[in-house]
């Protein structure tokens, strides 16, 4: 095993890798409860989604460890699950089975890009500012959802468009505020797995004050996967291939592709793997990530992607794929703790959504705001996502305005031809949106 994972070459050992894998799991375990709760809003069975979440995370993380030998874990992505739920299903009125098919198609396209030389072309075609704007906008959208679902902010009764501060005296809102405060403290002091431990602290306080009911035994056999497994193939294929679904697929692909590329590079750089500004075994890492998405869609969950929380494990000394193997084993073990879904209320998951949004919004600092030709489309992208309740609309507006502003600035030659193609696609989407 030491030879397979190259412990000696990476200056690590079994104990260090095991601790790192445990650390990574604790840092991202919140997704086991946040993802089922969010996707259940589409009508999907929450227990089945829990199983799909745990299985897809375990299989994908194991694949990353064995195929690419990287200490990087994967799970259904935050932001992508929000897009799936609030933009695609609830916003566009697309059935969740069809949305899963869109996720599946985006994963297949990602796989094709990963095994070809086209991946570098695509990465270079999208301006860095638009990538940062998309990530930050999704962060604001997620935070908005977290604040709204917990009652911290509500729609003004006099005007459904305007939001206002909720009743902070309500027990559920107070529990959310407590969870948010303690999780902020954990994160700021650098506690590894701060979000997960914040959720635990919130559950304990909720149980003490009677806001959460204990389900009895926290251990049980895994629920059935039948309500979601393979449902993406039980659709009417004669009516699914529309412009609307094409935009959905492209958005899933865009967010997943660049989120993965950024996460892989960032975590690998922290681990010291980057050489001559290149990521060794990049093709294998991207293939492992892209393969995870179709698998997750078949199981019954939104896009599965690499997690930046893997940096916690790297910080604990993880340097090989064995770290990922340990993390994957924990996700498999989690299958037997489904009764805990009953204690993970919106007040418990809300702080996690808000603070993940904060972390994603830090990308705003990477945008050159003094250059209006990039600041304007970036701003529209960021602003439109929470205001229109649609990640796709935000990306569409940004991709429409970017070529326009660059042409007006006389920089049309600096715009990659693919951006002009996407301009036409997203403009068509906005025109026929309604």
Number of C-alpha atoms within 10 A of each C-alpha: 8 13 8 11 21 17 18 10 11 14 12 17 18 14 12 17 27 20 17 29 33 22 27 32 25 21 24 22 22 22 22 23 24 23 24 23 22 20 24 16 14 20 11 19 19 23 22 23 29 31 27 29 27 25 24 32 29 27 23 29 34 27 26 30 26 19 15 23 23 30 31 37 34 30 32 27 21 23 26 23 23 24 27 28 23 21 22 25 21 17 14 16 12 18 16 24 21 22 24 26 27 30 30 26 20 26 28 18 16 24 21 16 20 23 14 10 11 12 19 11 12 16 15 11 15 17 16 15 20 22 22 24 30 29 26 26 30 30 28 26 30 30 25 21 22 25 24 19 17 23 23 22 19 17 15 13 10 7 8 9 10 10 13 14 13 17 14 15 8 12 15 21 22 18 23 28 21 20 28 25 14 20 25 18 14 18 16 10 9 11 14 20 23 22 28 22 21 26 25 18 17 28 24 16 16 26 14 11 12 11 16 20 14 15 12 9 9 14 14 12 10 17 17 15 17 12 15 24 18 17 18 22 13 10 13 10 10 7 7 16 12 10 15 18 18 18 20 23 20 20 22 26 23 20 24 25 24 19 21 23 18 16 19 23 19 16 25 22 16 12 20 13 18 15 9 7 9 12 16 14 14 15 17 19 25 25 21 26 32 30 23 30 30 28 22 29 29 21 25 32 36 36 32 31 31 30 23 21 22 30 27 25 32 25 16 18 23 32 30 30 28 31 35 35 28 25 35 31 18 20 24 16 14 19 21 16 16 21 20 16 18 14 21 22 21 23 31 30 29 29 29 27 29 20 21 19 25 16 13 22 22 13 18 19 11 12 18 13 15 9 9 14 21 23 20 17 27 30 21 21 30 29 20 21 27 21 15 14 20 23 31 26 24 26 27 25 23 27 27 22 20 24 23 17 18 18 15 10 11 11 13 15 9 12 16 16 12 12 18 17 12 17 21 12 18 26 17 16 18 15 8 10 12 6
